[in-house]
Amino acid sequence: MVAWLNLNTVNQGQQNGPHPDDGSFHSHRNSRYKGQMTQTLLFLTGTRADFGKLEPLAIAARDAGFQVSFFVTGMHMLGRYGLTKNEVHRTIGVTVQEFLNQRPGDGQDVILAKTVIGFSDYVATSRPDLVIVHGDRVEALAGALVAATNYIRSAHIEGGEVSGTIDEVFRHCNTKLAAHHFVSSDIAAKRVMALGEPRESVHVIGSPELDFHASPSGVTIDEVRARYGIPFSDYGIGVFHPVTSEAASMGAQAAALFGAMQASGRQFVLVAPNNDPGSEAIFDVINHLPKDQFRVIPSMRFAHFSELMKNAAIMIGNSSAGVREAPFMGLASLDVGTRQTNRAVAPSVTACAASDGAAISKFLSDDWRKAYSRDHGFGSGRAADRFVAVLQDPAFWAQSLQKEFRDIG
């Protein structure tokens, strides 16, 4: 059962306190920035991945004078995945609201229901001018649904993309619920308009996480290796998430993939999978990998992950980082399985099934440390500037919240 709204103020420097009970809230305001505040923006984040895309937008909006808040839930609140809520709390000049929306074993429908109740309670008191959600997770779907049913203006980041799993269904639902759309490419913009959204509500800004990678990370690779106990200097990066529609076979897929990686004799840094159904089977395989060949990390700070990618030999798995960020950095990547099917095409990206050991072996042999030209299919690292420029246009705030289906042509 989800508790009703229970706000507790957490002083600066004390934001990493006790883990809350299911359905509880904690609030933290950092007061270093006290500039003029205009509209209030509420970003909903449920994973380390979507925060990496939302953070550049939030920082740019904060610096432009908007009042910025984060509603933090999902994987962020779980110790097994690195308790990444702490990463959100490090963002200076924003308000952070925590909500634990799940217990181990909860299905996605249960998580969706809990998040709807918790987020609805919060916006009933905070009444933001704009709710911003990202992508295709159930937390984003909950936020978009609450905003739409309460006639709160909302914006969806990175809609109009395809992947072939249940994530794509959630993503297109968010498109129909949101009033505004900030997409990563012209192709994505066309898909959003094909769903009946008006052209004037669709803004191509590029993929926000590229803003991080376009600039120096601020840390050295030696600092990264020291912080995360990475003993090797020549390494590949592996990230393999569950595919919800293939939950029953994820253990076999993980065994085949990691078995081929182990047989290569190469060394790898593995970032733990997300908490979708099927993750336990992946963890069971990871837990039996040799530690002298695989360094497993629950989560990483974004600056450190960026530097890790910039110095990696290859990337392998089914994370969106392999088909978006890796091409932008000229890093060879192997897209394994169906999770990112049709998501992106770039010269540096190769695709294969998890069971195709020959293809995996060939990639690890032929593409190890092979450099590619930077790919700009998802932008050039200026998404945050474009995002703020749209928010500063009075026409954005004047757009009606009464949606109508706009037929193309």
C-alpha positions in Angstrom: 0.0 0.0 0.0 1.3 3.4 -0.9 1.3 6.0 1.9 -0.2 9.4 1.3 2.0 12.5 1.0 4.5 12.8 3.8 7.0 15.6 3.3 10.2 15.9 5.4 12.7 18.7 4.8 16.2 17.5 4.5 19.0 20.0 5.1 21.8 20.5 2.7 24.5 17.9 3.4 22.0 15.5 4.9 20.3 14.4 1.8 21.7 10.9 1.8 19.9 9.8 4.9 17.9 6.7 5.8 16.2 4.7 3.0 12.5 5.6 3.0 9.6 3.3 3.4 7.4 2.3 0.4 5.4 5.4 -0.6 7.3 7.9 1.5 8.7 11.3 0.4 11.7 13.3 1.4 12.5 16.8 0.2 15.8 18.7 -0.2 16.4 22.2 -1.5 19.8 23.5 -2.3 19.9 27.2 -1.8 23.2 28.2 -3.5 21.3 29.7 -6.5 18.8 32.4 -5.6 18.3 34.1 -9.0 15.0 35.3 -10.4 12.6 32.3 -10.7 10.0 32.2 -13.5 8.1 29.1 -14.4 8.5 26.0 -12.3 9.8 22.8 -14.0 9.4 19.4 -12.5 11.6 16.6 -14.0 10.6 13.0 -13.3 13.5 10.5 -13.2 13.4 6.8 -12.5 16.8 5.5 -13.6 20.4 6.4 -13.9 20.0 6.4 -17.7 17.1 8.9 -18.0 18.8 11.2 -15.4 21.8 11.3 -17.7 19.6 12.7 -20.4 17.5 15.0 -18.1 20.4 16.5 -16.1 21.9 18.7 -18.9 18.4 20.1 -19.6 17.7 20.8 -16.0 21.0 22.5 -15.4 20.6 24.7 -18.5 17.0 25.6 -17.4 18.2 26.4 -13.9 20.9 28.7 -15.2 18.4 30.4 -17.4 16.3 31.3 -14.3 13.7 28.6 -14.2 12.8 27.0 -10.9 13.8 23.3 -11.2 12.8 20.3 -9.3 13.3 16.5 -9.6 10.9 13.8 -8.6 13.2 10.9 -7.9 11.8 7.3 -7.9 12.3 3.9 -9.5 15.8 2.3 -9.6 17.3 5.5 -8.1 16.0 4.4 -4.7 17.3 0.8 -4.7 20.7 0.0 -3.1 21.3 -2.9 -5.5 21.6 -0.5 -8.4 23.9 1.9 -6.6 21.4 4.2 -4.8 21.7 6.7 -7.7 19.3 9.1 -6.0 22.5 10.5 -4.5 23.6 11.5 -8.0 20.5 13.6 -8.4 21.1 15.3 -5.0 24.5 16.4 -6.2 22.8 18.7 -8.7 23.2 22.2 -7.3 20.3 24.7 -7.2 17.4 22.2 -7.5 14.7 20.7 -5.3 14.7 17.0 -5.0 11.7 14.9 -4.0 12.1 11.2 -3.3 9.4 8.5 -3.7 10.0 4.7 -3.3 7.6 3.2 -5.9 8.4 -0.5 -5.6 9.5 -3.5 -3.6 11.4 -6.5 -4.9 9.2 -8.6 -7.2 6.7 -5.9 -8.0 5.4 -6.2 -11.6 5.5 -3.2 -14.0 1.8 -2.8 -13.6 2.1 -2.5 -9.8 5.0 -0.1 -10.2 3.0 2.0 -12.6 0.0 2.1 -10.2 2.2 3.1 -7.2 4.0 5.8 -9.2 0.7 7.3 -10.4 -0.6 7.6 -6.8 2.7 9.0 -5.4 3.3 11.5 -8.3 -0.4 12.6 -8.2 -0.1 13.3 -4.5 3.0 15.4 -5.0 1.8 17.5 -8.0 -1.4 18.2 -6.1 0.6 20.3 -3.7 3.5 21.5 -5.8 1.5 22.4 -9.0 4.4 22.7 -11.4 4.1 24.8 -14.6 5.7 22.0 -16.6 6.3 18.3 -16.0 9.1 16.8 -18.0 9.4 13.1 -18.6 11.8 11.0 -20.7 11.5 8.0 -22.9 9.8 4.8 -22.3 9.8 3.6 -18.7 6.8 3.0 -16.5 7.7 5.9 -14.3 7.6 8.3 -17.2 4.3 6.9 -18.3 2.9 7.5 -14.8 4.1 11.1 -14.9 2.7 11.8 -18.3 -0.6 10.3 -17.3 -0.9 12.3 -14.1 0.0 15.5 -15.9 -2.5 14.9 -18.7 -5.4 14.1 -16.3 -4.7 17.1 -14.1 -4.2 19.5 -17.1 -0.7 20.2 -16.2 1.6 21.1 -19.1 4.0 18.3 -19.9 7.0 17.7 -22.2 8.3 14.4 -23.4 12.0 14.0 -24.2 13.1 11.6 -27.0 9.8 10.4 -28.3 9.3 9.1 -31.8 11.9 6.3 -31.5 11.5 2.6 -32.2 12.9 -0.4 -30.4 10.4 -3.3 -31.0 9.7 -4.1 -27.3 7.1 -3.0 -24.7 9.3 0.1 -24.2 8.2 1.3 -27.6 4.5 1.0 -26.5 5.2 3.1 -23.4 7.1 5.7 -25.4 4.3 6.2 -27.9 1.8 6.4 -25.1 3.9 9.2 -23.6 3.8 11.0 -26.9 0.0 11.0 -27.0 -0.2 12.2 -23.3 2.3 15.0 -23.6 1.7 18.5 -24.9 5.2 19.2 -26.1 7.9 17.0 -27.7 11.6 17.4 -27.6 13.0 14.8 -30.0 16.5 13.7 -31.0 16.3 13.6 -34.8 14.2 14.6 -37.8 13.1 11.0 -38.2 11.8 10.9 -34.7 10.0 14.2 -35.3 8.2 12.7 -38.3 7.1 9.7 -36.2 5.7 11.9 -33.5 3.7 13.9 -36.2 2.6 10.5 -37.6 0.9 9.9 -34.3 -1.1 13.1 -34.8 0.9 15.6 -32.9 1.0 19.2 -34.4 4.3 20.3 -36.0 4.5 23.4 -33.7 4.7 21.2 -30.6 7.6 19.1 -31.9 11.2 20.4 -31.4 14.3 18.7 -32.7 17.1 19.3 -30.1 19.3 16.2 -30.4 20.0 13.6 -27.7 20.7 15.4 -24.4 23.3 12.9 -23.1 25.6 13.8 -25.9 26.0 17.2 -24.2 28.1 15.4 -21.6 30.3 13.6 -24.1 30.9 16.7 -26.3 32.9 18.3 -23.5 35.8 17.2 -21.3 34.6 14.9 -18.5 36.5 16.7 -15.8 38.2 13.5 -14.5 41.1 11.4 -15.8 40.9 7.7 -16.7 43.3 7.0 -13.8 40.8 8.7 -11.4 38.0 6.6 -12.8 39.9 3.4 -12.5 40.9 4.2 -8.9 37.4 5.2 -7.8 35.8 2.1 -9.2 38.6 -0.4 -8.6 39.1 -1.2 -12.3 42.4 -3.2 -12.5 42.8 -3.2 -16.3 43.8 -0.5 -18.7 42.8 -2.2 -21.9 39.1 -3.0 -21.5 35.7 -3.2 -23.2 32.4 -2.0 -21.7 29.5 -4.4 -21.4 25.9 -3.5 -20.5 23.2 -6.1 -21.0 19.6 -5.3 -19.9 16.6 -7.6 -19.8 14.0 -7.4 -22.6 10.7 -7.6 -20.9 9.0 -9.6 -23.7 11.9 -12.1 -23.5 12.2 -12.4 -19.7 12.1 -16.2 -19.8 15.1 -16.5 -22.1 17.3 -13.7 -20.6 19.4 -16.1 -18.5 20.2 -18.2 -21.6 21.0 -15.0 -23.6 23.3 -13.7 -20.9 25.1 -17.0 -20.6 25.7 -17.1 -24.3 26.9 -13.5 -24.5 29.1 -13.5 -21.5 30.4 -16.9 -22.4 31.6 -15.6 -25.8 33.1 -12.6 -24.1 34.9 -14.7 -21.6 36.2 -17.0 -24.3 37.8 -14.0 -26.1 40.3 -13.6 -23.2 39.6 -9.8 -23.2 38.9 -7.9 -20.1 35.6 -6.0 -19.5 34.0 -3.5 -17.2 30.3 -4.6 -16.8 27.7 -2.1 -15.6 24.8 -3.9 -13.9 21.5 -4.4 -15.8 18.3 -2.5 -14.9 15.5 -3.9 -12.8 13.1 -5.0 -15.5 11.7 -8.6 -15.5 14.5 -11.0 -16.4 17.2 -9.1 -14.5 17.6 -11.8 -11.8 18.6 -14.3 -14.5 21.2 -11.9 -15.9 22.6 -11.3 -12.4 22.9 -15.1 -11.8 25.2 -15.3 -14.8 27.2 -12.2 -13.9 27.8 -13.4 -10.4 29.6 -16.5 -11.7 32.0 -14.6 -14.1 35.7 -14.6 -13.3 36.6 -11.5 -11.4 40.1 -11.2 -13.0 38.4 -10.7 -16.3 35.2 -8.9 -15.5 34.8 -5.9 -13.1 31.1 -5.5 -12.3 29.9 -2.1 -11.2 26.3 -1.3 -10.0 26.4 2.2 -11.4 28.7 5.1 -12.2 28.8 8.8 -12.0 28.1 10.3 -15.5 31.4 12.1 -15.8 33.2 9.0 -14.9 31.2 6.8 -17.3 31.9 9.3 -20.1 35.6 9.1 -19.5 35.4 5.3 -19.3 33.7 5.3 -22.7 36.3 7.7 -24.2 39.1 5.3 -23.3 37.3 2.0 -24.0 38.3 -0.4 -26.7 34.7 -1.4 -27.6 31.2 -1.5 -26.2 29.0 -4.5 -26.2 25.5 -5.3 -25.1 22.0 -3.8 -25.6 22.2 -0.4 -23.9 21.1 2.7 -25.8 24.6 4.0 -25.1 25.9 1.5 -27.6 23.8 2.8 -30.5 23.7 6.5 -29.6 26.6 7.6 -27.4 29.2 5.2 -28.7 28.7 6.3 -32.4 29.0 9.9 -31.3 32.3 9.1 -29.7 33.5 7.0 -32.6 33.6 3.9 -30.4 32.9 0.5 -32.0 29.8 -1.2 -30.5 28.1 -4.5 -30.8 24.3 -4.3 -30.4 23.2 -7.7 -29.0 19.6 -9.0 -29.3 16.3 -7.1 -29.9 16.2 -4.4 -27.3 17.5 -1.6 -29.6 16.2 -3.1 -32.9 15.9 -0.3 -35.5 16.9 2.3 -33.0 19.9 3.6 -34.9 22.2 3.0 -37.8 25.8 4.0 -37.8 29.1 2.6 -39.4 30.5 1.9 -35.9 27.5 -0.3 -34.9 27.3 -4.0 -35.6 24.3 -6.1 -34.6 23.9 -9.8 -33.8 21.9 -12.3 -31.6 23.2 -13.2 -28.2 23.5 -16.8 -29.3 25.8 -15.9 -32.3 29.1 -16.7 -30.7 30.9 -16.5 -34.0 29.7 -12.9 -34.6 30.6 -11.8 -31.1 34.1 -13.4 -31.4 34.7 -11.7 -34.8 33.6 -8.3 -33.4 35.9 -8.6 -30.4 38.8 -9.5 -32.6 38.3 -7.2 -35.6 36.9 -4.1 -33.9 38.9 -4.0 -30.7 40.3 -0.4 -30.5 39.1 0.3 -34.1 38.4 4.1 -34.4 35.4 5.5 -36.3 34.5 9.0 -37.3 32.0 10.8 -35.0 28.4 10.2 -36.0 25.9 13.1 -35.6 22.7 11.1 -36.2 21.5 12.1 -32.7 22.8 15.6 -32.6 26.0 17.5 -31.9 25.9 18.0 -28.1 23.9 21.2 -28.0 20.5 19.8 -26.9 20.3 21.8 -23.6 20.8 25.1 -25.4 18.0 24.3 -27.8 15.7 23.1 -25.0 16.1 26.3 -23.1 15.6 28.4 -26.2 12.2 26.8 -26.8 11.2 27.3 -23.1 12.1 31.0 -23.4 9.7 31.5 -26.3 6.3 32.8 -25.0 4.5 30.8 -27.7 5.6 27.6 -25.9 3.5 28.6 -22.8 0.6 29.9 -24.8 0.0 26.6 -26.6 -3.4 25.1 -25.7 -3.5 22.0 -23.6 -6.6 20.9 -25.4 -5.1 18.2 -27.8 -6.5 17.5 -31.2 -5.3 14.9 -33.7 -3.5 16.5 -36.6 -3.6 14.5 -39.7 -0.4 14.7 -41.8 -1.0 16.7 -45.0 
